Amino acid sequence: MSANASTDSSSRDSVYLITGFPGDLAKRAIAKVAARGARGFVLASAAVSKDAQRSIARAKTQLEVLSGQVEDMHLGLSGPEYERVCDRITDIFHLVAPSYLTTSRRAQDDGTRNILELAKECVQLQRFNYLSSCFVSGDRVGVIAEDELDRRQGFRNSIEEAAFASEQQVDRASAALPISIYRPSSLVGDSKTGEIDRFEGPYYLALQWVSSPIMLALPLPGDGTAPLNVVPVDFVAEAIWALSTDPRALGRTFHLVDPNPMSTRRICELMAEKANRRIPGFSLSAKAAEVVLRLPILEKLARPERTALNYLNHLAFYNSRNTLDRFTQTRECDRYRPIYYAAASGDFNPIHIDHEAAAAAGLGGAILHGMCTVAWAVESALSYFGDPARIKRVKVRFSRPVMIGDVITFEGRVAQISADSLVAEITAKNQRGEEVLKGAVVEFSIHENP
């Protein structure tokens, strides 16, 4: 699912409240607000308020720092400050990420309650964007849907339980508030730079395994077939922003996850290759590995690693159909596009590059190569599903030529998800609403290619 282009201009009139600073997602939200030239507030504790001011100054945005904390009554704001926020805010981004390193149970419970109370007082509120975690599923296994929350699951640590309880509050409030809920898996570094604001979860095991002789001797827990549910922080930031401006996201919950996660073993093999290390030839059950990490010599050093072990042998598959449900992309056929495609494909048929020849053929002017339109359709799907090597099948029927100057909008939806494949159906219409493709289907393999 993606935001419509028409929402860009309206976002300039929005007034935002961003919580969760100095977290990476909050910093990226500040940058997004700056790019839109919008206004608003950043809630930051006294300890980091100067850092927040510096971030805002670097972004050259019209945001104002409010000194306070979500777990305090009225967010720790004065009466006039609280009233001013309630009168002006149109969009709330509550980005306090659940973390066993930085988030207390009080920050989760009281913070969620307090921000919901504020939201109810915001007379112009258009969207309440709430950051949760896919790990509210606790110890559940199998396929987990986005509309599932309470399934009488158990929890492996206090942060999972706190995130679950907080999302229950938000879910109850959704009957009266315009809420969208986002559940990312474990956040890892930026997909381009590797930058991350903190090390936790899988990072602990990765760092210890690569650098520590003690951890090197510990084999992979379990058989390594469980998916490692991690997602780059930049993907999550982009997804939250796009969904926050899409009216179709209102009242829905989204798993912001890798729809095709690699196995734990495959991740370890890649790390071993990069670090010039060797994976032990045998495995150890997850319970046995946890017992080893509880030995007196390792116990104090390995508490974060023990927590992370819970996620390495956990057979949970997070269905992200809401997130992938619909996608939109627009491409324009300028006068040079047929020439570029002719050079790339070797198809120099005059109807594509010679206006007079195309007009003489009764086409009304030069037309774009049909296969270029197909490539655009596939590209629109790849922008959401990723690896082109996973394409299994493309089916399409041409219904109308694309003329010079046409603007084609591709809209797709996930039509089917099976055990081994995902099928997307795509429509393609020009600026007059006329279909240029019919029956366009792209099928992707869910499994990794060898």
C-alpha positions in Angstrom: 0.0 0.0 0.0 1.3 3.5 -0.8 0.2 7.0 -0.4 -1.4 8.9 -3.2 0.5 11.8 -4.7 -2.4 14.1 -4.0 -1.7 13.9 -0.2 1.6 15.6 -0.6 0.2 19.1 -0.8 -2.3 18.6 2.1 0.6 17.4 4.3 2.0 20.9 4.2 -1.0 22.1 6.1 -0.7 19.4 8.7 0.6 20.0 12.2 2.6 17.1 13.7 3.4 15.8 17.1 6.3 13.4 17.2 7.3 11.3 20.2 10.1 8.8 20.7 13.1 11.1 20.3 16.1 10.4 20.2 15.0 7.1 18.5 16.0 6.7 14.9 12.4 6.6 13.7 11.6 9.9 15.4 14.6 11.5 13.8 13.5 10.2 10.4 10.0 11.6 11.0 11.5 15.0 11.7 13.3 14.8 8.3 10.0 13.8 6.6 8.2 16.8 8.1 11.0 19.1 7.0 10.8 17.8 3.5 7.1 18.7 3.4 7.7 22.2 4.9 5.2 21.4 7.6 4.9 22.5 11.2 4.6 20.8 14.6 6.1 19.6 17.8 8.7 17.1 19.0 8.3 15.8 22.5 11.7 15.2 24.2 12.9 14.8 27.7 15.0 17.5 29.4 18.0 15.2 29.0 17.8 15.2 25.2 15.9 18.4 24.4 19.1 20.1 23.2 19.8 17.1 20.9 16.3 17.5 19.5 16.8 21.2 18.9 20.0 20.4 17.0 18.2 17.7 14.9 15.5 20.2 14.0 18.1 22.9 13.1 19.9 20.5 10.8 16.6 19.6 9.2 15.7 23.3 8.7 12.1 22.6 9.7 9.4 24.5 11.6 9.1 22.1 14.5 9.2 23.1 18.1 10.7 21.1 20.9 8.5 20.5 23.9 10.2 19.4 27.0 8.3 16.5 28.5 7.8 12.7 28.7 4.9 10.5 27.6 4.7 8.7 30.9 4.0 11.9 32.8 0.6 13.4 33.2 -0.3 15.7 30.3 3.1 14.6 28.9 4.8 16.8 31.4 3.6 19.9 29.6 2.3 23.1 31.2 -1.4 23.8 30.9 -1.0 26.4 28.1 1.4 24.1 26.2 -1.0 21.2 26.4 -4.0 23.3 25.2 -1.9 24.7 22.4 -1.0 21.2 21.2 -4.6 19.9 21.5 -5.9 22.9 19.5 -3.4 22.6 16.6 -2.3 19.0 16.1 -3.6 17.1 13.1 -1.3 14.1 13.1 0.4 12.2 15.9 3.4 9.9 15.4 3.8 8.0 18.7 7.1 6.4 18.0 8.2 5.1 21.4 9.7 1.8 20.2 9.4 -1.2 22.5 12.9 -2.1 23.7 14.2 -4.0 26.7 17.2 -1.6 26.7 15.4 1.8 26.7 11.7 1.4 27.4 10.3 0.9 30.9 7.0 -0.8 31.5 5.7 2.6 32.8 6.7 4.3 29.6 4.7 1.7 27.7 1.6 1.6 29.8 1.3 5.2 31.1 2.8 6.7 28.0 0.2 5.0 25.7 -2.6 6.0 28.0 -1.4 9.6 28.2 -0.9 10.0 24.5 -4.4 8.5 23.8 -5.9 11.0 26.3 -4.2 13.8 24.4 -5.4 12.5 21.1 -9.0 12.6 22.3 -8.6 16.3 23.1 -7.1 17.1 19.6 -10.1 18.7 17.8 -8.4 18.7 14.4 -6.9 15.2 14.6 -6.8 13.4 11.3 -4.5 10.4 12.1 -3.0 8.8 15.2 0.0 6.7 14.1 1.0 4.2 16.7 4.3 2.2 16.7 3.8 -1.3 18.2 5.8 -4.5 17.5 5.0 -7.7 15.7 6.3 -9.4 18.8 3.0 -8.7 20.6 2.3 -12.2 19.2 4.5 -13.5 22.1 5.1 -17.2 21.9 2.6 -17.9 19.1 3.9 -20.0 16.1 2.7 -20.4 12.6 1.2 -17.7 10.4 0.2 -14.6 12.3 -2.2 -12.2 10.7 -2.3 -8.4 11.1 -5.8 -8.3 12.5 -4.9 -10.8 15.3 -3.9 -9.5 18.7 -5.3 -11.4 21.7 -5.0 -15.2 21.1 -4.3 -16.1 24.7 -0.6 -16.2 23.9 2.2 -16.3 26.4 5.1 -13.9 26.4 8.9 -14.5 26.5 9.8 -11.3 28.2 8.3 -8.2 29.9 8.7 -6.0 26.8 6.5 -8.2 24.7 3.9 -8.3 27.4 4.0 -4.5 27.8 3.8 -3.9 24.1 0.8 -6.2 23.9 -1.0 -4.4 26.8 -0.3 -1.1 25.2 -1.7 -2.1 21.8 -4.8 -3.4 23.6 -5.4 0.2 24.8 -4.9 1.6 21.3 -7.2 -1.1 19.8 -10.0 -0.2 22.2 -9.5 3.5 21.4 -9.7 2.9 17.7 -13.5 3.0 17.8 -13.3 6.7 18.6 -10.0 7.8 17.1 -8.5 7.7 13.5 -5.8 5.2 14.3 -3.2 3.2 12.2 -1.0 0.7 14.0 2.4 -0.4 12.8 4.1 -3.6 13.9 7.7 -3.8 12.7 9.9 -6.8 13.4 13.3 -6.3 15.0 14.9 -3.2 13.6 18.3 -3.4 11.9 20.4 -0.8 10.3 19.7 1.4 7.3 19.6 -0.7 4.2 22.0 1.6 2.4 24.4 2.9 5.2 24.0 0.3 7.9 23.4 3.1 10.4 21.4 2.2 13.6 20.8 4.1 16.8 21.2 1.1 19.1 22.4 -2.5 19.3 20.0 -5.0 20.6 18.2 -8.3 19.7 20.0 -10.1 16.8 22.8 -7.6 16.9 24.1 -8.9 20.2 24.4 -12.4 18.9 25.9 -11.3 15.7 28.5 -9.1 17.3 29.4 -11.7 19.9 29.5 -14.5 17.4 31.8 -12.6 15.0 34.1 -11.2 17.6 34.1 -13.4 20.7 36.0 -16.8 20.9 33.4 -17.8 23.6 30.5 -17.3 21.3 32.3 -18.8 18.4 32.2 -22.2 20.1 28.5 -22.0 20.5 26.7 -23.7 17.6 23.6 -22.4 15.9 20.6 -22.9 18.2 18.0 -25.3 16.7 18.3 -26.4 13.1 18.4 -22.9 11.7 15.2 -23.2 9.6 13.2 -20.6 11.5 12.9 -17.2 9.9 14.9 -14.3 11.3 12.3 -11.6 11.4 14.3 -8.4 11.0 13.7 -5.3 8.9 15.8 -2.2 8.0 14.9 0.9 9.9 14.7 3.0 6.7 12.0 0.7 5.3 9.9 1.1 8.5 10.3 4.8 8.5 9.3 5.1 4.8 6.4 2.7 5.3 5.0 4.5 8.3 5.2 7.9 6.5 3.5 6.5 3.3 0.7 4.8 5.2 0.1 7.8 7.5 -1.0 9.8 4.4 -3.0 7.1 2.8 -6.7 7.1 3.6 -6.9 3.4 3.0 -4.7 2.8 6.0 -7.1 4.3 8.5 -8.3 1.8 11.1 -5.9 -0.9 10.0 -2.9 -2.7 11.5 0.3 -3.3 9.5 3.1 -5.8 9.9 6.2 -3.9 8.7 8.3 -7.0 8.1 10.2 -8.8 5.4 7.5 -10.8 3.6 10.2 -13.3 2.6 12.6 -13.5 5.6 15.8 -15.5 5.3 16.4 -18.4 7.6 18.5 -18.0 10.7 21.1 -20.4 9.2 21.3 -18.5 5.9 21.9 -15.2 7.9 24.6 -16.9 9.9 26.2 -18.3 6.7 26.3 -14.8 5.2 27.9 -13.4 8.4 30.4 -16.2 8.5 31.4 -15.5 4.9 31.9 -11.8 5.6 33.8 -12.3 8.8 35.8 -15.2 7.5 34.4 -17.5 10.2 33.2 -21.1 10.2 29.8 -22.3 11.3 30.0 -25.4 13.5 28.9 -28.5 11.8 26.3 -29.5 14.4 23.4 -27.7 16.1 22.2 -27.3 19.7 18.7 -27.0 20.8 17.6 -23.5 21.8 16.9 -24.6 25.3 20.4 -26.2 25.6 22.0 -23.0 24.2 20.2 -20.9 26.9 21.4 -23.3 29.6 25.0 -22.8 28.4 24.5 -19.0 28.5 23.3 -19.3 32.1 26.6 -20.8 33.3 28.2 -18.6 36.0 31.1 -17.6 33.7 28.8 -16.3 31.0 25.6 -15.3 32.8 26.4 -11.7 33.5 27.9 -11.1 30.0 25.1 -12.8 28.1 21.8 -11.5 29.3 21.0 -9.7 26.0 22.1 -12.7 24.1 19.8 -15.0 26.0 16.9 -12.7 25.1 17.9 -12.7 21.5 18.1 -16.5 21.4 14.3 -16.6 21.8 13.9 -15.1 18.3 16.4 -17.4 16.5 14.4 -20.6 16.8 10.9 -19.3 16.7 8.7 -20.5 13.8 6.5 -17.3 13.5 5.6 -16.1 10.1 4.1 -12.6 10.0 1.5 -12.1 7.2 1.9 -8.6 5.9 -1.1 -8.6 3.5 -2.4 -5.2 4.7 1.0 -3.6 4.1 1.4 -5.3 0.7 -2.3 -5.2 -0.1 -2.1 -2.3 -2.6 0.6 -0.3 -4.2 0.7 2.6 -6.6 3.3 4.0 -9.0 3.1 6.6 -11.8 5.2 6.9 -14.9 5.2 9.5 -17.7 5.9 8.7 -21.4 8.0 11.7 -22.4 9.1 12.1 -26.0 12.5 10.5 -25.4 11.2 7.4 -23.7 10.5 5.4 -26.9 14.0 6.4 -28.2 15.6 5.2 -25.0 13.7 1.9 -25.0 14.5 1.4 -28.8 18.2 1.7 -28.1 18.0 -0.7 -25.1 15.8 -3.3 -26.8 16.9 -3.0 -30.4 13.3 -2.5 -31.6 13.5 0.5 -33.9 10.1 0.1 -35.5 9.2 3.5 -36.9 5.8 3.6 -35.1 7.8 4.1 -31.9 10.3 6.7 -32.9 8.9 8.5 -36.0 5.7 10.6 -35.4 4.9 10.9 -39.1 5.3 7.1 -39.8 3.1 6.3 -36.8 0.4 8.8 -37.9 0.5 7.3 -41.4 -0.2 3.9 -39.8 -3.3 5.3 -38.2 -1.9 5.5 -34.6 -2.2 9.2 -34.2 1.5 9.6 -33.4 4.4 7.7 -32.0 3.6 5.1 -29.4 5.6 3.5 -26.6 6.8 0.0 -26.9 4.3 -2.4 -25.3 7.1 -4.2 -23.5 8.2 -0.9 -21.9 4.7 -0.6 -20.4 5.0 -4.2 -19.2 8.4 -3.4 -17.6 6.9 -0.4 -15.8 4.1 -2.6 -14.5 6.6 -5.2 -13.2 8.7 -2.4 -11.7 5.7 -1.1 -9.8 5.4 -4.5 -8.1 9.2 -4.8 -7.5 9.2 -1.6 -5.6 7.2 -3.4 -2.9 8.3 -7.1 -3.3 12.0 -6.6 -3.9 14.3 -9.2 -5.5 13.6 -9.5 -9.2 15.1 -13.0 -9.1 12.0 -14.2 -7.3 9.7 -13.4 -10.3 8.1 -16.7 -11.4 5.6 -15.5 -13.9 4.3 -12.4 -15.7 1.0 -12.3 -17.6 -0.4 -9.3 -19.4 -2.7 -8.3 -22.2 -2.4 -5.0 -24.1 -5.6 -3.0 -24.5 -4.5 0.5 -25.6 -1.2 2.0 -26.8 0.6 4.5 -24.6 1.1 7.8 -26.5 3.8 10.4 -26.1 2.7 12.6 -23.1 0.6 9.9 -21.4 0.9 9.5 -17.7 0.3 5.9 -16.6 -0.8 5.0 -13.1 -0.1 1.5 -12.0 -2.2 0.2 -9.1 -1.7 -3.3 -7.7 -3.0 -5.5 -5.0 -2.0 -8.8 -3.5 -4.6 -11.2 -4.8 -3.3 -14.5 -3.5 -0.7 -15.8 -1.0 0.1 -19.5 -0.9 2.7 -21.7 0.7 5.3 -21.0 -2.0 4.2 -17.9 -4.0 2.5 -14.5 -3.9 0.4 -13.2 -6.8 -0.1 -9.5 -7.5 -2.7 -8.1 -9.9 -2.0 -4.8 -11.5 -4.1 -2.3 -13.4 -2.6 0.4 -15.7 -4.6 3.5 -16.7 -3.7 6.7 -18.5 -4.6 10.2 -17.3 -8.0 9.8 -19.0 -8.8 6.7 -17.0 -8.4 4.4 -20.0 -6.9 1.0 -19.4 -3.6 0.4 -21.3 -3.1 -3.1 -19.8 -5.6 -5.8 -18.8 -5.2 -8.9 -16.7 -1.7 -8.0 -15.6 -0.4 -10.5 -13.1 3.1 -10.9 -11.5 3.8 -14.0 -9.4 6.7 -14.0 -7.0 8.3 -16.9 -5.2 8.2 -16.7 -1.4 11.3 -18.8 -0.9 14.9 -17.8 -1.4 16.6 -18.6 -4.6 19.6 -21.0 -4.2 
